[in-house]
Amino acid sequence: MIKDFILPDIGEGVVECELVEWLVQEGDTIAEDQPIADVMTDKALVQIPAPFAGVVTKLYYAKGDIAKVHAPLYAVQIEADEAAPVAASQPEAHTATQTPASQANVAGTSVEEFLLPDIGEGIVECELVEWLVQEGDTVVEDQPIADVMTDKALVQIPAIKAGKIVKLHYRKGQLAKVHAPLFAIEVEGAVSASVSHGHDTSAAVAHTATPAACASVSQEPARQGKALASPAVRRMARALDIDLSRVPGSGKHGRVYKEDITRFQAQGGAVPAVAPVAVVPTVAQSTVSTAVTSAARGDIVEPIRGVKAVMAKMMVESVSTIPHFTYCEEFDLTDLVALRESMKAKYSSDEVKLTMMPFFMKAMSLALTQFPVLNSQVNADCTEITYKARHNIGMAVDSKVGLLVPNVKDVQDKSILEVAAEITRLTNAARSGRVAPADLKEGTISISNIGALGGTVATPIINKPEVAIVALGKLQTLPRFNAKGEVEARQIMQVSWSGDHRVIDGGTIARFCNLWKQYLEQPQDMLLAMR
């Protein structure tokens, strides 16, 4: 049978998303949970997995299209028996939609779902950083199963029962939902009954994430071999060059906490028969405190997701497929600065910020009419070049979700004030992280204003499939000689071009830059060239 995959809710308030990349093609045979597509919401990059195995018969969107939530994303042909409910006697058949109540009894054992508990106030999901076990592994009670990352901390999830892992419901890097199954475990019936009365999942995880200081030390012997400890404790031990397996743990089954390491170090690394809570001299306490503080400043590892992940992928593709070359020039913007200052008070408003950027964009558009190759695109194997009729000039914005490059459409048909209004709108949207997908598409050439942060010269990376990008340095008041040989203060800016050397040579970009420079250094020429 052929079944449509309906694009689910992928975020609060998200009703559509951009199809960034298909990871399969029509006719491909796919497996359950195989990644099918990367989609971009206004918040993050999301990977869509396959809920069924089968053959992809139709992809309903092209790359770059806007897909609608609750509408079909693709169609897949599946076997009739795969679509039907699977017998409860198969441990492998447990999916992320089952509950702990649906347990399969097999020869005195049962398969139970471990529901991800509340791991912090307001936390509704977390990223699966690392599985510490694999399907088929036998685990003991309290053994670490997975490291998960919330927006506040790295938390280690322990097993609350001994048994055999039969299903891991998420892949590394995916977002796991609170109160949804994290993994399935096959346990003995007797063990299941006894543990279910004596353990609380939320308490176990809370104990792992933020252990309280122990008033007395457990008499239970420490685990031999690999010590039980959270990632934070392991980082502290590495920073202090302490072998965790030698540290007596005060937690259950010898779990090691930070205070155990502190106590172990204070005692000179000796392992007592029974580890009492010793009173450490004041000088030693100061030394330990300094060491712990140093350990707390360890390396921080965080995943690259959302806009940053998309940018990383695009930049790697750009530099690996486009031969870049750089051309730098100096602009004297003294007259343009004076013109803008005289116009700013009259024409600026909440909707229109009359910055330097509208002048740069309009002058660039005028120069592009003389040098259309700068406003072109080439196909993947560089056998065709397309000269774009529209001047859709992008500008790099340092937003809270990462670097975004929205573009002002049809600059060739807009006045300077109309360009300024569009720049104001796009800048506000980008800084809030809510740029419409249409504003990020169809750009033809880009401007990066590094000077806003203080740089002077750069080697910008081309925003593929464009063929050129320019970086604007900061505006500086510098001494220069005038026509009479006198030194005077001038408003100077360095600009740095990167061009696609497959279609643009140095002479072309130099001549184009000279014309753009003329329009900016002599604003009257720009006004006369405007229609």
Phi, psi and omega per residue, in radians:
M1 nan 2.657 3.120
I2 -1.775 2.251 -3.066
K3 -2.221 2.319 3.075
D4 -1.410 2.385 2.998
F5 -1.580 2.066 -3.131
I6 -1.557 2.177 -3.141
L7 -1.091 2.079 -3.066
P8 -1.439 3.034 2.976
D9 -1.069 2.227 -3.109
I10 -2.128 0.375 3.118
G11 2.801 2.602 -3.098
E12 -1.083 2.106 3.097
G13 1.466 -0.042 -3.128
V14 -1.449 2.115 -3.119
V15 -1.980 -0.195 3.106
E16 -2.717 2.847 3.119
C17 -2.680 2.775 3.135
E18 -1.566 2.348 3.068
L19 -1.356 1.771 -3.071
V20 -1.345 -0.800 -3.065
E21 -2.776 2.272 2.935
W22 -1.422 2.323 3.118
L23 -1.720 -0.029 3.081
V24 -2.390 2.993 3.077
Q25 -2.216 2.829 3.072
E26 -1.063 2.339 -3.089
G27 1.712 -0.239 3.133
D28 -1.243 2.508 3.001
T29 -1.604 2.239 -3.058
I30 -2.096 2.745 3.092
A31 -1.852 2.792 3.081
E32 -1.015 2.376 3.132
D33 1.294 0.068 3.085
Q34 -1.221 2.383 3.095
P35 -1.101 2.317 -3.083
I36 -1.869 -0.734 -3.048
A37 -2.720 2.651 2.949
D38 -1.776 2.218 3.102
V39 -2.166 2.589 -3.113
M40 -1.972 2.077 2.977
T41 -1.586 -3.048 3.102
D42 -1.381 0.097 -3.130
K43 -2.158 -0.586 -2.987
A44 -2.808 2.901 3.001
L45 -1.576 2.239 -3.056
V46 -2.161 2.384 3.085
Q47 -1.770 2.273 -3.098
I48 -1.717 2.080 3.114
P49 -1.623 2.850 3.114
A50 -1.519 2.214 3.080
P51 -1.417 -0.295 -3.131
F52 -2.285 2.625 2.972
A53 -1.465 2.645 3.127
G54 2.818 -2.758 -3.132
V55 -2.033 2.230 3.124
V56 -1.262 2.103 -3.114
T57 -1.791 -0.412 -3.119
K58 -2.748 2.366 2.984
L59 -1.876 2.058 -2.966
Y60 -1.415 -0.189 -3.106
Y61 -2.281 2.632 3.001
A62 -1.601 2.795 3.100
K63 -0.990 2.225 -3.126
G64 1.697 -0.238 3.105
D65 -1.246 2.810 3.086
I66 -1.691 2.034 -3.137
A67 -1.621 2.494 -3.100
K68 -1.720 2.390 3.040
V69 -1.154 2.459 -3.111
H70 1.255 0.243 3.041
A71 -2.015 2.729 -3.127
P72 -1.073 2.367 3.093
L73 -1.742 -0.746 3.074
Y74 -2.732 2.901 3.106
A75 -2.020 2.504 -3.117
V76 -2.371 2.395 3.074
Q77 -1.611 2.117 -3.083
I78 -2.148 2.739 3.080
E79 -1.237 2.585 -3.097
A80 -1.066 -0.667 -3.109
D81 -1.266 -0.389 3.091
E82 -1.323 -0.527 3.137
A83 -1.331 -0.457 -3.113
A84 -1.325 2.765 3.090
P85 -1.047 2.442 -3.110
V86 -1.580 2.527 -3.092
A87 -1.034 2.496 -3.071
A88 -1.207 -0.240 -3.118
S89 -1.345 -0.138 3.123
Q90 -1.642 1.927 3.134
P91 -1.024 -0.598 -3.081
E92 -1.211 -0.214 -3.031
A93 -1.463 -0.055 -3.141
H94 -1.195 2.289 3.121
T95 -2.059 3.049 -3.068
A96 -1.237 -0.021 3.136
T97 -1.754 -0.062 -3.130
Q98 -1.440 2.811 -3.115
T99 -1.964 2.872 3.127
P100 -1.079 -0.391 -3.111
A101 -1.193 -0.444 -3.130
S102 -1.535 1.550 -3.084
Q103 -1.946 2.518 -3.135
A104 -1.837 2.138 3.116
N105 -1.567 2.038 3.133
V106 -2.290 1.895 3.084
A107 0.882 0.887 3.084
G108 1.431 0.049 3.111
T109 -1.985 2.902 3.073
S110 -2.455 2.598 3.096
V111 -1.775 2.123 -3.104
E112 -2.078 2.568 3.064
E113 -1.585 2.312 3.030
F114 -1.584 2.014 3.123
L115 -1.510 2.263 3.117
L116 -1.109 2.088 -3.054
P117 -1.431 3.010 2.979
D118 -1.078 2.187 -3.106
I119 -2.107 0.415 3.110
G120 2.789 2.618 -3.098
E121 -1.100 2.120 3.094
G122 1.465 -0.043 -3.128
I123 -1.401 2.145 3.134
V124 -1.988 -0.226 3.094
E125 -2.719 2.837 3.108
C126 -2.659 2.790 -3.121
E127 -1.586 2.361 3.077
L128 -1.356 1.781 -3.077
V129 -1.360 -0.803 -3.072
E130 -2.778 2.281 2.933
W131 -1.424 2.326 3.125
L132 -1.727 -0.026 3.080
V133 -2.385 2.994 3.076
Q134 -2.218 2.827 3.085
E135 -1.055 2.338 -3.092
G136 1.715 -0.253 3.128
D137 -1.242 2.520 3.008
T138 -1.658 2.249 -3.075
V139 -2.122 2.776 3.094
V140 -1.895 2.849 3.107
E141 -1.002 2.369 3.118
D142 1.325 0.037 3.090
Q143 -1.234 2.371 3.108
P144 -1.089 2.307 -3.106
I145 -1.857 -0.716 -3.066
A146 -2.707 2.650 2.942
D147 -1.780 2.225 3.108
V148 -2.166 2.591 -3.105
M149 -2.003 2.119 2.989
T150 -1.638 -3.062 3.091
D151 -1.382 0.085 -3.116
K152 -2.149 -0.562 -3.001
A153 -2.820 2.866 2.980
L154 -1.597 2.222 -3.058
V155 -2.155 2.420 3.096
Q156 -1.775 2.267 -3.115
I157 -1.704 2.105 3.126
P158 -1.661 2.824 3.031
A159 -1.412 2.293 3.121
I160 -1.603 -0.116 3.093
K161 -2.460 2.674 3.031
A162 -1.443 2.571 3.129
G163 2.884 -2.805 -3.095
K164 -2.033 2.254 3.123
I165 -1.281 2.120 -3.136
V166 -1.906 -0.339 -3.124
K167 -2.734 2.279 2.981
L168 -1.855 2.060 -2.956
H169 -1.457 -0.161 -3.134
Y170 -2.297 2.671 3.010
R171 -1.653 2.792 3.083
K172 -0.973 2.236 3.135
G173 1.712 -0.264 3.128
Q174 -1.384 2.821 3.118
L175 -1.644 2.141 3.119
A176 -1.678 2.463 -3.088
K177 -1.657 2.401 3.041
V178 -1.134 2.434 -3.122
H179 1.268 0.163 3.037
A180 -1.911 2.717 -3.117
P181 -1.062 2.348 3.087
L182 -1.744 -0.752 3.074
F183 -2.697 2.842 3.093
A184 -1.958 2.456 -3.090
I185 -2.333 2.376 3.091
E186 -1.635 2.084 -3.067
V187 -2.142 2.739 3.043
E188 -1.211 2.551 -3.099
G189 -1.039 -0.767 -3.126
A190 -1.146 -0.701 3.132
V191 -1.120 -0.723 -3.121
S192 -1.033 -0.746 -3.088
A193 -1.180 -0.759 -3.071
S194 -1.242 -0.721 -3.065
V195 -1.244 -0.644 -3.064
S196 -1.091 -0.415 3.133
H197 -1.565 -0.289 -2.990
G198 -1.989 0.054 -3.058
H199 -2.304 2.541 3.043
D200 -2.135 2.131 -3.032
T201 -1.060 -0.864 -3.092
S202 -1.058 -0.708 -3.137
A203 -1.148 -0.649 -3.137
A204 -1.111 -0.779 -3.127
V205 -1.210 -0.713 3.117
A206 -1.070 -0.651 3.120
H207 -1.136 -0.642 3.126
T208 -1.216 -0.702 -3.034
A209 -1.314 -0.747 -3.064
T210 -2.408 1.326 -3.099
P211 -1.162 2.430 3.102
A212 -1.472 2.719 3.110
A213 -1.145 2.418 -3.087
C214 -1.588 2.365 3.123
A215 -1.346 -0.561 3.091
S216 -2.404 2.812 -3.063
V217 -1.670 2.387 3.120
S218 -1.106 2.513 3.095
Q219 -1.434 -0.102 -3.108
E220 -1.182 2.313 -3.111
P221 -1.135 2.618 -3.140
A222 -1.192 2.614 3.063
R223 -1.099 2.499 3.018
Q224 -1.576 2.744 -3.128
G225 1.410 -2.501 -3.080
K226 -1.171 2.222 -3.084
A227 -1.313 2.629 3.015
L228 -1.485 2.093 -3.113
A229 -2.863 2.687 3.104
S230 -1.377 2.861 3.108
P231 -0.997 -0.651 -3.138
A232 -1.119 -0.695 3.115
V233 -1.173 -0.690 3.129
R234 -1.133 -0.696 3.097
R235 -1.082 -0.716 3.134
M236 -1.117 -0.714 -3.129
A237 -1.146 -0.718 3.122
R238 -1.118 -0.711 -3.129
A239 -1.108 -0.569 -3.125
L240 -1.664 0.046 3.129
D241 0.997 0.861 -3.135
I242 -2.022 2.314 3.085
D243 -1.351 1.965 -3.078
L244 -1.059 -0.553 -3.093
S245 -1.143 -0.295 3.133
R246 -1.642 -0.087 -3.082
V247 -1.597 2.117 3.076
P248 -1.162 2.145 -3.131
G249 -1.576 2.394 -3.124
S250 -1.593 -0.115 -3.132
G251 -1.515 -3.122 -3.117
K252 -1.137 2.426 -3.094
H253 0.987 0.493 3.080
G254 1.383 0.356 3.120
R255 -1.056 2.344 -3.072
V256 -1.691 2.301 3.071
Y257 -1.950 2.977 -3.115
K258 -1.041 -0.692 -3.117
E259 -1.179 -0.429 3.058
D260 -1.170 -0.705 3.109
I261 -1.151 -0.756 3.121
T262 -1.042 -0.760 -3.131
R263 -1.170 -0.710 -3.134
F264 -1.105 -0.744 3.135
Q265 -1.179 -0.679 -3.123
A266 -1.139 -0.472 3.141
Q267 -1.572 0.198 3.069
G268 1.350 0.324 3.088
G269 1.440 0.167 3.121
A270 -1.442 2.556 3.119
V271 -1.820 1.816 -3.136
P272 -1.304 2.792 3.105
A273 -1.079 -0.841 3.009
V274 -2.205 2.159 -2.991
A275 -1.487 1.706 3.100
P276 -1.344 2.836 3.067
V277 -1.454 1.680 -3.047
A278 -1.416 2.613 3.047
V279 -1.538 2.089 -3.049
V280 -1.671 2.424 3.115
P281 -1.003 2.738 -3.066
T282 -1.013 -0.740 -3.125
V283 -1.101 -0.762 3.130
A284 -1.106 -0.695 3.118
Q285 -1.048 -0.710 3.125
S286 -1.107 -0.724 3.141
T287 -1.125 -0.791 3.135
V288 -1.097 -0.753 3.140
S289 -1.029 -0.731 3.118
T290 -1.129 -0.713 -3.130
A291 -1.145 -0.723 3.134
V292 -1.132 -0.738 3.110
T293 -1.067 -0.707 3.109
S294 -1.113 -0.708 3.141
A295 -1.145 -0.602 -3.136
A296 -1.149 -0.334 3.119
R297 -1.669 0.669 -3.130
G298 -1.345 -3.131 3.130
D299 -1.079 2.532 3.100
I300 -1.972 2.190 3.113
V301 -1.927 2.184 3.085
E302 -2.381 2.575 -3.102
P303 -1.263 2.657 3.039
I304 -1.674 1.977 -3.047
R305 -2.345 2.998 3.013
G306 1.072 -2.376 -3.073
V307 -1.068 -0.650 -3.137
K308 -1.113 -0.648 3.113
A309 -1.171 -0.718 3.114
V310 -1.116 -0.760 3.137
M311 -1.084 -0.754 -3.137
A312 -1.050 -0.762 -3.134
K313 -1.122 -0.749 -3.120
M314 -1.182 -0.702 -3.120
M315 -1.161 -0.717 3.110
V316 -1.102 -0.752 3.128
E317 -1.117 -0.686 -3.108
S318 -1.125 -0.909 -3.061
V319 -1.258 -0.369 -3.128
S320 -1.548 -0.242 -3.112
T321 -2.077 -0.277 -3.105
I322 -2.003 2.152 3.036
P323 -1.327 1.861 -3.094
H324 -1.453 2.548 2.864
F325 -2.430 2.660 -3.011
T326 -2.036 2.471 3.106
Y327 -2.360 2.243 -3.091
C328 -2.057 2.606 -3.129
E329 -2.609 2.789 3.120
E330 -1.955 2.291 3.123
F331 -1.945 2.413 3.006
D332 -1.767 1.811 -3.005
L333 -1.807 0.405 -3.086
T334 -1.010 -0.837 -3.111
D335 -1.194 -0.658 3.136
L336 -1.167 -0.696 3.104
V337 -1.067 -0.737 3.138
A338 -1.140 -0.710 3.117
L339 -1.103 -0.798 3.137
R340 -1.092 -0.739 -3.140
E341 -1.066 -0.665 -3.129
S342 -1.241 -0.432 -3.112
M343 -1.671 -0.389 -2.972
K344 -1.069 -0.798 -3.071
A345 -1.100 -0.603 -3.068
K346 -1.424 -0.642 -2.956
Y347 -1.874 -0.193 -3.142
S348 -1.389 2.541 3.104
S349 -2.710 -3.031 3.104
D350 -1.141 -0.542 -3.110
E351 -1.551 -0.374 -3.080
V352 -2.287 1.999 3.029
K353 -1.819 1.944 -3.078
L354 -1.479 1.411 3.093
T355 -1.550 -2.999 3.078
M356 -1.311 -0.428 -3.021
M357 -1.025 -0.729 3.115
P358 -1.019 -0.645 3.110
F359 -1.180 -0.730 3.113
F360 -1.070 -0.765 -3.108
M361 -1.168 -0.777 -3.104
K362 -1.169 -0.719 3.092
A363 -1.111 -0.670 3.101
M364 -1.099 -0.757 3.122
S365 -1.051 -0.727 3.116
L366 -1.110 -0.681 3.127
A367 -1.236 -0.560 3.140
L368 -1.121 -0.516 3.103
T369 -1.115 -0.486 3.105
Q370 -1.523 -0.438 -3.097
F371 -2.297 1.255 -3.055
P372 -1.121 -0.299 -3.135
V373 -1.123 -0.459 3.085
L374 -1.230 -0.282 -3.118
N375 -1.965 0.671 -3.070
S376 -2.023 3.052 3.045
Q377 -2.477 2.565 3.107
V378 -2.022 2.689 3.127
N379 -1.342 3.090 -2.970
A380 -1.047 -0.717 -3.106
D381 -1.702 0.208 3.050
C382 0.994 0.798 3.054
T383 -1.872 -0.192 3.124
E384 -2.431 2.542 3.058
I385 -2.174 2.367 3.137
T386 -2.006 2.101 3.089
Y387 -1.516 1.996 -3.035
K388 -1.374 2.282 -3.128
A389 -1.306 -0.555 -3.105
R390 -1.582 2.423 3.057
H391 -1.709 1.527 3.138
N392 -1.729 1.633 -2.970
I393 -1.617 2.095 -3.118
G394 -1.535 2.740 3.076
M395 -2.407 2.244 -3.129
A396 -1.300 2.256 -3.130
V397 -2.150 2.255 3.121
D398 -1.457 1.538 -3.063
S399 -1.589 3.041 -3.120
K400 -1.284 -0.267 3.106
V401 -1.778 0.040 -3.121
G402 2.213 -3.036 -3.112
L403 -1.343 2.139 3.084
L404 -2.073 2.597 3.139
V405 -2.242 1.309 3.020
P406 -1.243 2.764 -3.121
N407 -2.262 2.561 3.069
V408 -1.484 2.074 -3.090
K409 -1.366 2.471 2.977
D410 0.959 0.891 3.117
V411 -1.053 -0.521 -3.115
Q412 -1.082 -0.392 -3.103
D413 -1.825 0.042 -3.060
K414 -1.891 2.668 3.012
S415 -1.413 2.974 3.121
I416 -1.068 -0.687 3.131
L417 -1.194 -0.649 3.091
E418 -1.157 -0.689 3.070
V419 -1.113 -0.727 3.132
A420 -1.075 -0.704 3.131
A421 -1.119 -0.719 3.122
E422 -1.164 -0.706 3.111
I423 -1.075 -0.745 3.121
T424 -1.074 -0.794 3.141
R425 -1.088 -0.831 -3.089
L426 -1.181 -0.654 3.129
T427 -1.128 -0.785 3.116
N428 -1.090 -0.729 3.138
A429 -1.161 -0.741 -3.106
A430 -1.155 -0.718 -3.108
R431 -1.199 -0.396 3.054
S432 -1.560 -0.062 3.132
G433 1.332 0.362 -3.062
R434 -2.228 0.909 3.073
V435 -1.379 2.339 3.093
A436 -1.141 2.475 -3.140
P437 -0.952 -0.593 -3.127
A438 -1.116 -0.522 -3.134
D439 -1.308 -0.282 -3.134
L440 -1.689 -0.160 -3.056
K441 -1.771 2.799 2.981
E442 1.188 0.415 3.049
G443 -1.206 2.641 -3.103
T444 -2.087 -0.381 3.093
I445 -2.839 2.659 -2.994
S446 -2.276 2.690 3.067
I447 -2.162 2.282 3.063
S448 -1.998 2.059 -3.069
N449 -1.661 1.271 -3.139
I450 -1.177 -0.416 -3.112
G451 -1.082 -0.376 3.107
A452 -1.096 -0.411 3.133
L453 -1.827 -0.134 3.017
G454 2.106 -0.073 -3.116
G455 -1.370 2.856 3.124
T456 -2.050 -0.800 -3.109
V457 -2.249 2.498 -3.132
A458 -2.560 2.981 2.965
T459 -2.155 1.453 -3.049
P460 -1.180 2.683 3.121
I461 -1.652 2.280 -3.094
I462 -1.103 2.401 3.131
N463 -1.505 1.498 -3.080
K464 -0.940 2.386 0.233
P465 -1.642 0.333 3.085
E466 -1.201 2.967 -3.092
V467 -2.057 -0.017 -3.132
A468 -2.725 2.646 3.059
I469 -2.628 2.576 3.128
V470 -2.191 2.468 3.054
A471 -1.903 2.257 3.130
L472 -1.678 2.198 3.086
G473 -1.415 3.073 3.141
K474 -1.269 2.613 3.107
L475 -1.389 2.185 -3.076
Q476 -2.180 2.508 3.005
T477 -1.554 1.954 -3.033
L478 -2.300 2.667 3.107
P479 -1.332 2.336 3.083
R480 -2.467 2.696 3.102
F481 -1.449 2.365 3.036
N482 -1.557 -3.035 -3.077
A483 -1.103 -0.411 -3.128
K484 -1.589 0.053 -3.128
G485 1.429 0.217 3.134
E486 -1.642 2.535 3.114
V487 -1.494 2.279 3.094
E488 -2.496 2.810 -3.137
A489 -1.375 2.276 3.137
R490 -2.288 2.721 3.119
Q491 -1.603 1.854 -2.999
I492 -1.960 2.424 3.060
M493 -2.338 2.385 3.025
Q494 -1.631 2.373 3.061
V495 -2.128 2.508 -3.082
S496 -2.232 2.078 3.124
W497 -1.718 2.494 2.873
S498 -2.088 2.260 -3.121
G499 -2.154 2.711 3.077
D500 -1.441 1.859 -3.013
H501 -1.239 -0.094 3.060
R502 -1.259 -0.535 -3.064
V503 -2.190 -0.223 -3.119
I504 -2.139 2.253 3.056
D505 -1.782 2.984 -3.077
G506 -1.068 -0.684 -3.138
G507 -1.114 -0.687 -3.133
T508 -1.129 -0.823 -3.102
I509 -1.214 -0.512 3.097
A510 -1.192 -0.779 3.135
R511 -1.160 -0.703 3.087
F512 -1.081 -0.795 -3.123
C513 -1.113 -0.631 3.108
N514 -1.112 -0.704 3.112
L515 -1.177 -0.761 3.101
W516 -1.054 -0.739 3.107
K517 -1.062 -0.744 3.140
Q518 -1.045 -0.756 -3.135
Y519 -1.124 -0.592 -3.097
L520 -1.471 -0.629 3.134
E521 -1.352 -0.452 3.112
Q522 -2.201 1.404 -3.032
P523 -0.961 -0.465 3.132
Q524 -1.113 -0.588 3.082
D525 -1.155 -0.659 3.099
M526 -1.127 -0.749 -3.128
L527 -1.127 -0.657 3.134
L528 -1.226 -0.536 -3.128
A529 -1.373 -0.293 -3.123
M530 -1.320 2.471 3.140
R531 -1.578 nan nan
